[in-house]
Amino acid sequence: KFAARMPIPGSGIREVMAKAQALRAAGKDVINWHIGRPDFDTPAHIKASATAAMAAGHVHYAPTAGIPALREAIAEQSAHEWGVAS
């Protein structure tokens, strides 16, 4: 009875994943930017950078909207590699 009075909303990321899957099933070319595991190992230089960042105390969650400089870098890389408008 408690659960009926306190409905728990669905996960936003799960909704995004479902939409991406539906688009892919419809034959659309979808770039995966959601949670999950890639089908390749993390490159060594990224592992080293992550280790150095943690050692420097960068161990907390990032802002919900993301780190502005990182978002910009991802947008630029996506535009360069895949022609995705930012």
C-alpha positions as CSV (number, residue, x, y, z in Angstrom):
1,K,0.0,0.0,0.0
2,F,2.9,2.4,0.7
3,A,4.2,2.1,-2.9
4,A,0.8,2.9,-4.3
5,R,0.8,6.2,-2.4
6,M,4.4,6.9,-3.2
7,P,4.9,6.2,-6.9
8,I,8.6,6.2,-7.9
9,P,9.2,7.9,-11.3
10,G,11.0,6.1,-14.0
11,S,14.7,6.7,-14.7
12,G,15.2,9.4,-17.3
13,I,18.3,7.6,-18.7
14,R,16.2,4.5,-19.2
15,E,13.7,6.5,-21.2
16,V,16.6,7.9,-23.4
17,M,18.0,4.4,-23.9
18,A,14.5,3.1,-24.9
19,K,14.1,6.0,-27.4
20,A,17.6,5.3,-28.9
21,Q,16.7,1.6,-29.2
22,A,13.5,2.4,-31.0
23,L,15.2,4.8,-33.4
24,R,17.9,2.1,-34.1
25,A,15.2,-0.5,-34.7
26,A,13.6,2.0,-37.2
27,G,16.8,2.0,-39.1
28,K,18.2,5.3,-37.8
29,D,21.9,5.8,-37.3
30,V,22.2,6.4,-33.5
31,I,25.3,7.5,-31.7
32,N,25.3,6.1,-28.2
33,W,26.0,8.7,-25.5
34,H,24.1,7.0,-22.7
35,I,25.3,4.8,-19.9
36,G,26.8,1.4,-20.6
37,R,30.0,-0.3,-21.3
38,P,31.8,0.3,-24.6
39,D,33.1,-2.6,-26.6
40,F,36.7,-1.6,-26.2
41,D,39.2,-1.1,-23.3
42,T,39.7,2.5,-22.0
43,P,42.9,3.8,-23.6
44,A,45.9,4.0,-21.3
45,H,46.3,7.8,-21.5
46,I,42.7,8.2,-20.3
47,K,43.3,5.7,-17.4
48,A,46.4,7.6,-16.4
49,S,44.6,11.0,-16.6
50,A,41.7,9.6,-14.4
51,T,44.2,8.3,-11.9
52,A,46.0,11.6,-11.7
53,A,42.7,13.5,-11.4
54,M,41.6,11.3,-8.5
55,A,45.0,11.7,-6.8
56,A,44.5,15.5,-7.1
57,G,41.2,15.2,-5.2
58,H,38.8,15.4,-8.2
59,V,36.6,12.6,-6.7
60,H,33.1,14.2,-6.5
61,Y,30.2,14.1,-8.9
62,A,30.3,16.6,-11.7
63,P,27.4,19.1,-12.1
64,T,24.2,17.6,-13.4
65,A,24.5,19.5,-16.7
66,G,28.2,18.5,-17.0
67,I,31.5,20.3,-16.9
68,P,31.2,23.2,-19.4
69,A,34.7,22.8,-20.9
70,L,34.2,19.0,-21.3
71,R,30.8,19.5,-22.9
72,E,32.4,22.0,-25.4
73,A,35.2,19.5,-26.2
74,I,32.8,16.7,-26.8
75,A,30.6,18.9,-29.0
76,E,33.7,19.9,-31.1
77,Q,34.9,16.3,-31.4
78,S,31.4,15.1,-32.4
79,A,31.1,17.8,-35.0
80,H,34.6,17.0,-36.4
81,E,34.3,13.2,-36.4
82,W,30.6,12.7,-37.2
83,G,29.3,16.0,-38.5
84,V,27.0,16.4,-35.5
85,A,25.9,20.0,-35.0
86,S,26.4,21.3,-31.5
